[in-house]
Amino acid sequence: MNPVVHFEMPYEDRDRAAKFYESAFGWKFQMMGPEMGNYAVAITSETADPSGKPDTPGSINGGFYKKSADPSSHCPSFVIAVKDIREAMKKVEAAGGTVVGSKDKPGEPDMIPGIGLWISAKDSEGNRISILEPSGQM
């Protein structure tokens, strides 16, 4: 099986979103700069692992991204880890989904430095998901 390893949620105001989740749930945030799309990494569980993997089994961390004009960016999604992203892309399409990619590289995965290869896709119901081939593998 390929596990869910991360979640993503959109924001209109990054600081407001972070303040909400910090206040309501005690999450911590690492704010990335413009070179990473002003992404906000959400730490939802304690971790001693330098990779950021949560200490509590079954826990995942997540991130927040700026909403775009694309309606599919307005809903939360999750990230599924795979051993081979190209094989997973083929399986998504064979199962009735669509590989989307990024606006700069439609249909092609992006390398997220220190994280791995990532691509956006849609399932058979039009829900946005992400696929990640982690650096160093699982």
C-alpha positions as semicolon CSV with decimal commas, in nm:
position;residue;x (nm);y (nm);z (nm)
1;M;0,000;0,000;0,000
2;N;0,098;0,362;-0,051
3;P;0,041;0,568;0,267
4;V;-0,096;0,919;0,310
5;V;0,207;1,112;0,437
6;H;0,106;1,478;0,426
7;F;-0,198;1,701;0,386
8;E;-0,236;2,032;0,207
9;M;-0,486;2,311;0,260
10;P;-0,530;2,644;0,082
11;Y;-0,508;2,986;0,242
12;E;-0,608;3,337;0,149
13;D;-0,410;3,491;0,436
14;R;-0,115;3,274;0,547
15;D;-0,059;3,447;0,882
16;R;-0,428;3,434;0,970
17;A;-0,446;3,061;0,885
18;A;-0,135;2,984;1,089
19;K;-0,265;3,184;1,386
20;F;-0,595;2,992;1,374
21;Y;-0,432;2,646;1,377
22;E;-0,174;2,752;1,636
23;S;-0,448;2,886;1,866
24;A;-0,707;2,613;1,808
25;F;-0,481;2,305;1,792
26;G;-0,131;2,404;1,907
27;W;0,029;2,342;1,567
28;K;0,360;2,507;1,483
29;F;0,448;2,657;1,145
30;Q;0,759;2,700;0,936
31;M;0,703;2,977;0,683
32;M;0,876;2,929;0,350
33;G;0,976;3,216;0,122
34;P;0,876;3,314;-0,230
35;E;1,118;3,059;-0,379
36;M;0,890;2,791;-0,227
37;G;0,564;2,965;-0,318
38;N;0,518;3,112;0,033
39;Y;0,424;2,762;0,150
40;A;0,361;2,720;0,522
41;V;0,471;2,384;0,667
42;A;0,237;2,275;0,947
43;I;0,391;2,071;1,229
44;T;0,098;1,886;1,386
45;S;0,285;1,633;1,599
46;E;0,603;1,631;1,806
47;T;0,912;1,510;1,623
48;A;1,270;1,436;1,719
49;D;1,353;1,301;1,373
50;P;1,556;1,550;1,164
51;S;1,347;1,451;0,860
52;G;1,037;1,592;1,034
53;K;0,864;1,252;1,060
54;P;0,621;1,267;1,356
55;D;0,704;1,063;1,667
56;T;0,345;0,944;1,710
57;P;0,260;0,653;1,477
58;G;-0,018;0,743;1,236
59;S;0,041;1,118;1,266
60;I;0,121;1,331;0,963
61;N;0,223;1,690;0,912
62;G;0,099;1,916;0,638
63;G;0,121;2,244;0,465
64;F;-0,072;2,545;0,346
65;Y;-0,050;2,702;0,000
66;K;-0,194;3,020;-0,153
67;K;-0,531;2,970;-0,325
68;S;-0,522;3,036;-0,697
69;A;-0,797;3,114;-0,947
70;D;-0,824;2,739;-1,019
71;P;-1,125;2,608;-0,822
72;S;-0,942;2,278;-0,758
73;S;-0,696;2,474;-0,543
74;H;-0,975;2,577;-0,305
75;C;-1,014;2,240;-0,131
76;P;-0,785;2,045;0,102
77;S;-0,601;1,748;-0,043
78;F;-0,362;1,483;0,073
79;V;-0,025;1,354;-0,041
80;I;0,032;0,985;-0,113
81;A;0,387;0,846;-0,098
82;V;0,495;0,604;-0,371
83;K;0,818;0,423;-0,456
84;D;0,807;0,514;-0,827
85;I;0,625;0,833;-0,928
86;R;0,624;0,755;-1,300
87;E;0,462;0,415;-1,237
88;A;0,208;0,578;-1,003
89;M;0,124;0,837;-1,271
90;K;0,050;0,555;-1,517
91;K;-0,170;0,378;-1,260
92;V;-0,365;0,698;-1,187
93;E;-0,447;0,741;-1,555
94;A;-0,528;0,370;-1,602
95;A;-0,769;0,390;-1,308
96;G;-0,957;0,686;-1,460
97;G;-0,772;0,976;-1,300
98;T;-0,576;1,260;-1,456
99;V;-0,216;1,362;-1,399
100;V;-0,207;1,741;-1,378
101;G;0,143;1,851;-1,284
102;S;0,226;2,214;-1,224
103;K;0,151;2,526;-1,426
104;D;0,517;2,540;-1,531
105;K;0,544;2,170;-1,618
106;P;0,203;2,019;-1,706
107;G;0,210;1,642;-1,670
108;E;0,563;1,638;-1,526
109;P;0,673;1,600;-1,164
110;D;0,853;1,880;-0,979
111;M;1,155;1,822;-0,755
112;I;1,095;1,966;-0,408
113;P;1,447;2,015;-0,264
114;G;1,512;1,779;0,026
115;I;1,165;1,622;-0,008
116;G;1,141;1,440;-0,340
117;L;0,951;1,428;-0,669
118;W;0,595;1,561;-0,648
119;I;0,304;1,585;-0,889
120;S;-0,059;1,692;-0,864
121;A;-0,334;1,469;-0,999
122;K;-0,711;1,430;-0,993
123;D;-0,890;1,112;-0,897
124;S;-1,187;0,965;-1,084
125;E;-1,419;1,208;-0,898
126;G;-1,221;1,523;-0,980
127;N;-1,065;1,554;-0,632
128;R;-0,713;1,696;-0,627
129;I;-0,449;1,467;-0,478
130;S;-0,071;1,478;-0,477
131;I;0,178;1,200;-0,535
132;L;0,524;1,207;-0,379
133;E;0,829;0,992;-0,442
134;P;1,026;1,081;-0,128
135;S;1,399;1,144;-0,154
136;G;1,581;0,848;-0,005
137;Q;1,268;0,637;-0,063
138;M;1,028;0,501;0,196
